[in-house]
Amino acid sequence: MHLAAIASLPQIHPGPLLKNGGRGRFKVLPARNAAVLLALSVGLIAAGHARADIYAYTDEGGVTHFSNVPDNQRYQLYMRTEKPAAATPLVEDSGKAVLNLANQRRYGPYVTEAARANQVEAALVHAVISAESGYNPNALSRKGAAGLMQLMPDTARRYGVTNPYDPAQNIDGGARYLRYLMQLFNNDLRLALAAYNAGEQNVIKYGYRVPPYRETVLYVPKVMRFYQKYRTSLR
């Protein structure tokens, strides 16, 4: 994308442009972030980038910098954009969660391998993926959890996941985290799942009980239902 594509927006201050297949870096005043993000994402997609991830950081002067080619550690993923993919049938299972069954079959071998390597049940890994992303490898939450097993950035780094949108890496990292949580909570599956959702510190904080957060209270039985279903169907 070139600077001309957003030249009409007020208060936009171009930083150094990296000319590499039309990709560039820009900096903007905070008041114009939304307008610039819209222009960047639309322009990058129109230029032919199937995925135009946008990264950002705010410098000491209060100026927010955006880039689709981050070149230093201050940049953090701010927004993912991509062209609509060909439609894949989505179905609802009995738990009312929308699952991509084609992807479930596609990523099944990764689940089997990660489960074997990390000594966790494949049914448990499938259950977490079903609840977390419905088998969407590009899922990204508002809190920054990414990929099939919705790994937070710190968790991804902790388990050596360099690309959380890579299915094999994401599943292996998630399986390793589940193994750790099961060990930490003495194989108490409910507590391990609560920790996967709310963090192990919060489970410990609330006296080794499921934290009283609405999301977590709903999350644990949801995953348990998937788990029981897959324990039967995957035999």
C-alpha positions as CSV (number, residue, x, y, z in Angstrom):
1,M,0.0,0.0,0.0
2,H,1.3,3.5,-0.8
3,L,1.0,6.7,1.1
4,A,-1.3,8.1,-1.6
5,A,-4.0,5.7,-0.6
6,I,-4.4,7.5,2.7
7,A,-3.2,11.0,1.9
8,S,-6.7,12.4,2.1
9,L,-7.1,11.6,5.8
10,P,-6.3,14.5,8.1
11,Q,-3.4,14.5,10.7
12,I,-1.7,11.5,9.2
13,H,2.1,11.6,9.5
14,P,4.0,9.2,7.2
15,G,7.0,7.5,8.7
16,P,9.6,5.7,6.7
17,L,8.0,3.7,3.9
18,L,9.3,0.2,3.4
19,K,8.9,-0.5,-0.3
20,N,8.5,-4.2,-0.4
21,G,5.6,-5.5,-2.5
22,G,3.6,-2.4,-1.6
23,R,3.9,-2.9,2.1
24,G,4.6,0.1,4.3
25,R,4.9,1.6,7.8
26,F,2.9,4.6,9.0
27,K,2.5,6.6,12.1
28,V,-0.6,8.5,13.1
29,L,-1.9,10.7,15.9
30,P,-4.1,8.7,18.4
31,A,-7.3,10.6,17.5
32,R,-7.1,9.2,13.9
33,N,-6.3,5.6,14.7
34,A,-9.7,4.2,13.6
35,A,-9.7,6.0,10.3
36,V,-6.1,5.0,9.5
37,L,-6.7,1.4,10.4
38,L,-9.6,1.3,8.1
39,A,-7.6,2.8,5.3
40,L,-4.6,0.6,5.9
41,S,-6.6,-2.7,6.0
42,V,-8.8,-1.8,3.0
43,G,-5.8,-0.7,1.0
44,L,-3.6,-3.6,1.9
45,I,-6.3,-6.1,1.0
46,A,-7.1,-4.3,-2.2
47,A,-3.4,-4.5,-3.1
48,G,-3.6,-8.2,-3.0
49,H,-2.5,-9.2,0.4
50,A,-4.7,-12.1,1.5
51,R,-3.8,-11.3,5.1
52,A,-2.7,-7.8,6.1
53,D,-1.9,-8.1,9.8
54,I,-1.5,-4.7,11.4
55,Y,0.8,-4.1,14.4
56,A,1.1,-1.0,16.6
57,Y,2.9,0.7,19.4
58,T,2.7,4.2,21.0
59,D,6.0,6.0,21.4
60,E,7.2,8.4,24.1
61,G,5.6,11.4,22.4
62,G,2.1,9.8,22.3
63,V,2.2,9.0,18.6
64,T,0.9,5.6,17.6
65,H,2.8,3.8,14.9
66,F,1.1,1.2,12.7
67,S,2.8,-1.3,10.4
68,N,2.1,-4.5,8.5
69,V,5.9,-5.2,8.5
70,P,6.9,-4.7,12.2
71,D,10.6,-4.3,12.5
72,N,11.2,-4.0,16.2
73,Q,10.0,-5.6,19.4
74,R,7.8,-2.7,20.4
75,Y,5.2,-3.6,17.8
76,Q,2.3,-5.8,19.0
77,L,-0.4,-7.4,17.0
78,Y,-3.3,-4.9,16.8
79,M,-5.6,-6.2,14.1
80,R,-5.9,-9.1,11.7
81,T,-7.5,-8.6,8.3
82,E,-7.9,-11.0,5.5
83,K,-9.9,-11.6,2.3
84,P,-13.0,-13.7,2.9
85,A,-12.1,-17.4,2.3
86,A,-14.2,-19.8,0.3
87,A,-17.2,-20.7,2.5
88,T,-16.7,-23.8,4.5
89,P,-19.9,-25.4,5.9
90,L,-20.4,-24.7,9.6
91,V,-22.7,-26.9,11.7
92,E,-24.0,-26.7,15.3
93,D,-23.4,-29.6,17.6
94,S,-25.6,-30.6,20.5
95,G,-23.7,-28.1,22.7
96,K,-24.7,-25.2,20.5
97,A,-21.1,-24.3,19.6
98,V,-20.5,-23.7,15.9
99,L,-17.8,-26.2,14.7
100,N,-16.0,-26.4,11.4
101,L,-16.1,-30.1,10.8
102,A,-13.9,-30.0,7.7
103,N,-11.2,-28.4,9.8
104,Q,-11.8,-30.8,12.6
105,R,-10.9,-33.7,10.2
106,R,-8.1,-31.7,8.7
107,Y,-6.4,-31.0,12.0
108,G,-7.2,-34.3,13.6
109,P,-3.7,-35.8,13.0
110,Y,-2.1,-32.7,14.6
111,V,-4.3,-33.3,17.7
112,T,-3.4,-37.0,17.8
113,E,0.3,-36.3,17.6
114,A,0.3,-33.5,20.1
115,A,-1.8,-35.5,22.6
116,R,0.6,-38.5,22.3
117,A,3.7,-36.4,22.6
118,N,2.4,-34.5,25.7
119,Q,0.6,-37.4,27.3
120,V,-2.8,-35.8,27.3
121,E,-6.0,-37.2,25.9
122,A,-6.8,-36.4,22.3
123,A,-10.4,-36.0,23.4
124,L,-9.4,-33.2,25.8
125,V,-7.5,-31.3,23.2
126,H,-10.4,-31.6,20.7
127,A,-12.7,-30.4,23.5
128,V,-10.7,-27.3,24.2
129,I,-10.4,-26.5,20.5
130,S,-14.1,-26.9,20.0
131,A,-14.9,-24.5,22.9
132,E,-12.2,-22.0,22.1
133,S,-12.3,-21.6,18.3
134,G,-14.6,-24.1,16.7
135,Y,-11.6,-25.2,14.7
136,N,-10.9,-21.7,13.2
137,P,-7.1,-21.5,12.9
138,N,-7.3,-17.7,12.4
139,A,-9.5,-17.0,15.5
140,L,-8.3,-13.9,17.5
141,S,-10.0,-12.7,20.6
142,R,-10.3,-9.1,21.8
143,K,-7.8,-10.0,24.6
144,G,-5.3,-11.3,22.1
145,A,-5.8,-15.0,22.4
146,A,-5.0,-16.5,19.0
147,G,-5.4,-19.6,16.9
148,L,-7.1,-23.0,17.3
149,M,-6.5,-23.2,21.1
150,Q,-6.6,-19.5,21.7
151,L,-3.2,-19.1,23.1
152,M,-2.4,-15.8,24.9
153,P,0.9,-14.2,23.7
154,D,2.7,-15.0,27.0
155,T,1.5,-18.7,26.9
156,A,2.6,-19.0,23.2
157,R,6.1,-17.6,24.1
158,R,6.3,-19.9,27.1
159,Y,5.9,-23.0,25.0
160,G,7.9,-21.9,22.0
161,V,5.0,-21.1,19.7
162,T,6.4,-18.6,17.2
163,N,3.3,-18.5,15.0
164,P,0.0,-19.1,16.9
165,Y,-1.8,-19.3,13.6
166,D,0.1,-22.3,12.5
167,P,-2.2,-25.2,13.5
168,A,0.6,-27.7,14.4
169,Q,2.4,-25.2,16.6
170,N,-0.8,-23.9,18.2
171,I,-2.1,-27.4,19.0
172,D,1.3,-28.6,20.4
173,G,1.6,-25.4,22.6
174,G,-2.0,-25.8,23.8
175,A,-1.5,-29.5,24.6
176,R,1.7,-28.7,26.5
177,Y,-0.1,-26.1,28.5
178,L,-2.9,-28.6,29.3
179,R,-0.4,-31.1,30.5
180,Y,1.2,-28.5,32.8
181,L,-2.2,-27.5,34.2
182,M,-3.2,-31.1,34.8
183,Q,0.1,-31.7,36.7
184,L,-0.3,-28.4,38.7
185,F,-3.8,-29.3,39.8
186,N,-3.2,-32.9,40.6
187,N,-5.2,-34.2,37.5
188,D,-8.3,-32.2,38.6
189,L,-9.8,-31.6,35.1
190,R,-12.2,-29.0,36.3
191,L,-9.5,-26.9,37.8
192,A,-7.2,-27.4,34.9
193,L,-9.9,-26.1,32.5
194,A,-10.7,-23.2,34.8
195,A,-7.0,-22.3,34.7
196,Y,-6.9,-22.6,31.0
197,N,-9.6,-20.0,30.8
198,A,-8.9,-17.7,33.7
199,G,-5.2,-18.4,34.5
200,E,-3.7,-20.7,37.1
201,Q,-3.0,-17.8,39.4
202,N,-6.7,-17.1,39.7
203,V,-7.6,-20.7,40.5
204,I,-5.0,-20.6,43.3
205,K,-6.2,-17.2,44.4
206,Y,-9.7,-18.5,44.9
207,G,-8.6,-21.4,47.0
208,Y,-8.2,-24.0,44.3
209,R,-11.7,-23.6,43.1
210,V,-13.2,-22.4,39.8
211,P,-13.0,-18.6,39.9
212,P,-16.4,-16.9,40.2
213,Y,-16.1,-15.3,36.7
214,R,-19.1,-15.7,34.5
215,E,-17.1,-16.7,31.5
216,T,-15.1,-19.3,33.4
217,V,-18.2,-20.7,35.2
218,L,-19.8,-21.3,31.8
219,Y,-16.6,-22.4,30.1
220,V,-15.7,-25.4,32.3
221,P,-19.0,-27.4,31.8
222,K,-18.9,-26.5,28.1
223,V,-15.5,-28.1,27.6
224,M,-16.5,-31.0,29.8
225,R,-19.5,-31.7,27.6
226,F,-17.3,-31.8,24.5
227,Y,-14.8,-33.9,26.4
228,Q,-17.3,-36.6,27.2
229,K,-18.6,-36.5,23.7
230,Y,-15.1,-37.0,22.2
231,R,-14.1,-39.7,24.7
232,T,-16.9,-41.8,23.2
233,S,-16.7,-40.8,19.5
234,L,-12.9,-41.1,19.3
235,R,-12.6,-44.6,20.6
